[in-house]
Amino acid sequence: IIIRARLRWRWIGLPFPLLAFVALTILSIAWSDYRQWTVVGAVSTIATVVGAFALALTFTLPELIRLLGHALRIILAASILFELVVSTFVGHPFTPWWTHYATIHPADYWSRDLLFKGDRIQGIMGNSDLLGFVALLGVIVFAIEFASRSIPRVASAIFLVVAIVDIALTRSATVFVAGVIVAVAAIVLLLIRRASTPRARRAAWVGSLVVVVLGILGVILAHGAILKLLGKTSTLTGRTGIWKAVVSLAEQRPVAGWGWMSYWVPNVPPYDIKAFRIHGIQYLQAHDAWLDVWVQLGIIGLVVFAALAISTLVRAWEIAIDRPQLGAGKVGTYDPATLLPVLVLIALLDPHIATRRLLIEYGLLLLALIAIKTKRPDAPAET
């Protein structure tokens, strides 16, 4: 797809921080302690970014919202149906049939048969936090579809409820926090978009800034109570131990890191230490995207990745609040679709304080897609 569309794009028109980050994952092969796995990790990263570029070239923003909505509806509805079948007909937890486990830990189960027991469901994704975050994406997409009337409002309302139910059933503290932040951001953006004069817009900015500052102060002062409310211990379920171990590794090679790996490969030094085990389970991630970048690509990687995140967020925010220009002195109405990039990006950047999905799979694909889509204006769709 990219080769066929080669006359429609130039390297200079792509987001430089994204290109720099991908280039750095390749360059890290030179100093990596596990070169064969760095090659595999770089290929995985390149493949994901190339896929995002192909999507950006092929579809307009409204079309991407429609396609994303289809995918999310399938995942969220299938997850509730899956858990319902397990709890109604199977009646016990079970592991994926394609994998053999010598010993079974609760984290290994595909479903733990908890739909009618008041505990966290995992859905077809096999993980409560992943399902919760996909449900949060569903809330964003379905709300935009409802506002833009791109599909019948009854259908968008039904699936908006399904997404909220999925979030409630996963009981993910990370997703809950992300949802609050996304909701605040959406309110701020809507206030700015509704401001009809420069004075009203300044008032919306100031008011929003005050609310954000007060919210941050409230979190700092009441963090203990908030953790208790979210069902987290002061160690965030053992994550602080992993963070300390990752920081210790990163400090040994602070500038350029140990080499890119993307997914951590089991039993490959230096990621095979006991500090990466919680309740007997080896965790193959730093539980923090930024620490993961630091340990693999060093301070250089952190600077490049921060430039990618910040520049993409700025462009997405500008697209969301800038009124469309129809000509000399003429402005159009706001399109609800332009809220998608900034809200999805805010959701992506927030929950990965506790995870690292931003660097792999759908997280990296969405980050790259938004980076490219906000850099290049929509072109006519091709069949």
MOSULJO-V325349 format. One record per helix or strand of 3 or more residues. SS is the DSSP state (H for helix, E for strand). FROM is the first residue (numbers start at 1). LEN is the number of residues. If there is no record, write none. Layout:
SS FROM LEN
SS FROM LEN
//
This chain:
H 6 3
H 11 3
H 16 15
H 35 24
H 61 30
H 106 3
H 123 3
H 128 21
H 153 18
H 173 22
H 198 24
H 223 7
H 239 14
H 274 3
H 289 33
E 325 3
H 336 16
H 357 3
H 361 15
//
